[in-house]
Amino acid sequence: MSNILDTLKHISEEITNEADWGQPAQYIPELAEIDPAQLAISVCTADGKTHSTGQSDKPFSIQSVSKVFSLIAALGRTGDQLWTRVGCEPSGTSFDSIVLLESERGQPRNPFVNAGAIVTTDALLSGREPKMALAEILGLIRAMAEDDDIHINAEVAKSEQRTGERNKALAHYLASYGNLLNPPDLTLGTYFHQCAIEMTTVQLARAGRALAGLDGAPNILPALRARRLNALMMTCGHYDGSGDFAFKVGLPGKSGVGGGLLVIVPGRVSIAIWSPGLNKYGNSKAGTRAAARLSRSMGWSVF
Ligand SMILES: NC(=O)CC[C@H](N)C(=O)O
């Protein structure tokens, strides 16, 4: 097996030379102006070490990567009952699509498209103040990363609250089918704040250790739950780009429009990558290439 740090440096150099970064998310004003020419990678290994390249201590907006953590928290609260409100099938549609919701009578295909994540956050909220649910998600992430220095960027949340008409439409449409238990604005406010959590790649890779089932990871996720989450990340974690990611990378992963990626090699390593330019699916463009090269060079795949 090649040396991890040398491989990370080599991939980072190649990607930087290619300078094919894509554009940051344009629909969230706070993210639109970020310089796309950035790449950070962190890998946590089973021996408790973390290897990194690039600006691995720079916090970035985790956006939809937060959906993994809100799902863990919601399942902890409601158990398998959540699956009566949201499915576990890939959607084949973009992350913010509304088309399937009508024919499927308000039941989102999976918890990683926006409609499914809004239902998941609604289940976690369950009549409480949004700040209680947010404290629960943040507390879970901090415990999984074993790092309390993880926070919500209120400006990013406000920026989405101002401009997130599509998500507002999704929430109200879900409510029309009786699949939101709280007022849409409360659920959405919670959802926008959870998406605005910022983490470094070191913190995100550490938070992924329990999903990878690494020795020494905090004992937070039962093995069966981790296995199911990995299955969902593999089949749905990149929306309509999930097949492409599985084909090229061969690993469970979750992306966010902030350019973050969490990639799990079950039993072996947890990987976090950040590069803010996006591909046509809204997933990190350079980050996806980095994940593909890393899994290939290291022989990491679940197949
Ligand atoms: N794909 C994403 O990261 C989407 C998250 C973003 N907050 C949204 O709801 O649109």
The ligand as an SDF file (V2000), in Angstrom:
LIG
                    3D

 10  9  0  0  0  0  0  0  0  0999 V2000
  -26.7670   20.2290   -1.8350 N   0  0  0  0  0  0  0  0  0  0  0  0
  -26.7080   21.0200   -0.7890 C   0  0  0  0  0  0  0  0  0  0  0  0
  -25.7020   21.1290   -0.1180 O   0  0  0  0  0  0  0  0  0  0  0  0
  -27.9520   21.8260   -0.5330 C   0  0  0  0  0  0  0  0  0  0  0  0
  -27.9490   22.4960    0.8280 C   0  0  0  0  0  0  0  0  0  0  0  0
  -28.4900   23.8810    0.7820 C   0  0  0  0  0  0  0  0  0  0  0  0
  -28.5350   24.4160    2.1230 N   0  0  0  0  0  0  0  0  0  0  0  0
  -29.9030   23.8780    0.2050 C   0  0  0  0  0  0  0  0  0  0  0  0
  -30.7960   23.5670    0.9330 O   0  0  0  0  0  0  0  0  0  0  0  0
  -30.1250   24.1590   -0.9300 O   0  0  0  0  0  0  0  0  0  0  0  0
  1  2  1  0
  2  3  2  0
  2  4  1  0
  4  5  1  0
  5  6  1  0
  6  7  1  0
  6  8  1  0
  8  9  2  0
  8 10  1  0
M  END
$$$$
